[in-house]
Amino acid sequence: MSESFRSSPPEQPWSTSGTAGNGYQGGFDPDKSAGNDAGRALLVGVLGGLLSAAGYLIYQRLPEDQKQRLAGQARQLLQQRITELRQNFNI
């Protein structure tokens, strides 16, 4: 096929012309991208664990009446959310 009938410009990452021999062009390297994604996922997991541990320690130090109020508020919020979902899905 001649260059005048190309379906995509040659500078597009999915184009087959001008590749580095690995099928990819430009600055995209799938191996580096996978490593970055795994590192970010690990970082998010560690931060989430630290935040939940801090929240648990704070919750444990609360007086009983505040714990009961928080539990009641959480229960009420959950019931409202379930009711909303049931209305949305007509269950």
C-alpha positions, 0 to 999 in steps of 0.5 A, spaced: 500 500 500 502 506 498 504 512 503 498 516 500 493 511 502 495 510 509 489 509 514 493 512 520 499 517 520 506 514 521 507 518 528 501 514 531 503 509 536 499 504 533 502 505 526 507 500 523 512 504 520 518 507 524 518 502 529 524 500 533 523 493 531 518 491 537 512 493 534 512 500 539 514 507 537 515 513 541 516 513 548 511 508 550 514 501 553 509 496 556 514 493 561 516 500 564 508 502 564 507 495 568 512 497 573 509 504 574 502 501 575 505 496 580 509 501 584 503 505 584 498 500 586 503 498 592 504 505 594 496 506 594 495 499 598 501 501 603 498 508 604 491 505 605 493 500 610 496 506 614 490 510 614 486 504 616 490 503 622 491 510 624 483 510 624 482 504 628 487 506 633 483 513 634 477 509 634 479 505 639 481 511 644 474 514 643 469 513 649 463 508 649 458 513 647 462 516 641 463 509 639 455 507 639 454 514 636 459 512 630 456 505 629 449 508 629 451 513 624 454 508 620 448 503 620 443 509 618 448 511 612 448 504 610 441 503 610 440 509 606 445 507 601 441 500 600 434 503 600 437 508 594 440 502 590 434 498 591 430 504 588 435 505 582 435 498 580 427 497 582 429 491 587 
